């Protein structure tokens, strides 16, 4: 609601573990909505949108790419643990 985009429509997909939703916030203003990030079940970024579906700034894109790399590592470790 704060960012004026449709993330609320993803509630069922989140409940079914078809995606994960994270909120990107500035460290200097942690209580304010900044961007919404959707991850696939494998930890890959599907989309990241800001106010009224705006695209990521270079700063946000850099942070999201770093987050995605670490998230994929974590998701892969969990998969390996389940397969063992």
C-alpha positions in Angstrom: 0.0 0.0 0.0 2.8 2.4 0.9 4.6 1.9 -2.4 1.4 1.9 -4.5 2.0 -1.5 -6.2 0.3 -4.9 -6.2 2.4 -7.0 -3.7 -0.7 -7.8 -1.7 -1.9 -9.9 -4.6 1.0 -12.3 -3.9 -0.2 -13.5 -0.5 -1.5 -16.8 -1.8 1.7 -17.5 -3.7 3.7 -16.8 -0.6 1.5 -19.1 1.5 2.0 -21.8 -1.1 5.8 -21.2 -1.1 5.8 -20.3 -4.8 7.7 -17.2 -4.0 9.1 -15.2 -1.1 8.6 -11.5 -0.5 11.3 -9.3 1.2 11.3 -5.6 1.9 14.3 -3.6 1.0 14.8 -0.7 3.4 17.5 1.9 3.9 19.7 1.4 6.9 19.3 5.1 7.7 15.4 4.8 7.6 14.5 1.2 8.5 10.8 2.0 9.2 10.1 3.4 5.8 9.1 1.2 2.8 11.6 1.5 0.0 11.5 -1.5 -2.4 9.7 -4.9 -2.5 11.7 -7.9 -3.6 10.2 -11.2 -4.9 12.3 -14.3 -4.8 11.7 -17.6 -6.6 11.6 -20.8 -4.5 15.2 -21.3 -5.6 16.3 -17.9 -4.2 16.6 -16.1 -7.5 15.3 -12.5 -7.8 12.2 -12.3 -9.9 11.5 -8.6 -9.5 12.3 -5.7 -7.2 10.0 -2.7 -7.4 9.8 0.6 -5.7 7.2 3.4 -5.5 4.5 2.8 -8.2 6.5 -0.1 -9.7 9.6 2.0 -10.4 12.8 0.1 -11.4 15.8 -0.3 -9.0 18.3 2.4 -8.7 21.9 1.4 -9.3 22.5 1.4 -5.5 19.5 -0.9 -4.9 20.5 -3.1 -7.8 24.0 -3.6 -6.4 22.6 -4.5 -3.0 20.0 -6.9 -4.4 22.5 -8.7 -6.6 24.7 -9.3 -3.5 21.7 -10.5 -1.6 20.7 -12.8 -4.4 24.2 -14.4 -4.5 24.1 -15.2 -0.8 20.5 -16.3 -0.9 21.1 -18.8 -3.7 24.0 -20.3 -1.7 21.7 -20.7 1.3 18.9 -22.2 -0.7 21.4 -24.6 -2.4 22.7 -25.8 1.0 19.1 -26.5 2.1 18.5 -28.5 -1.0 21.6 -30.6 -0.5 20.7 -31.2 3.1 17.3 -32.5 2.1 18.7 -34.8 -0.6 21.2 -36.4 1.8 
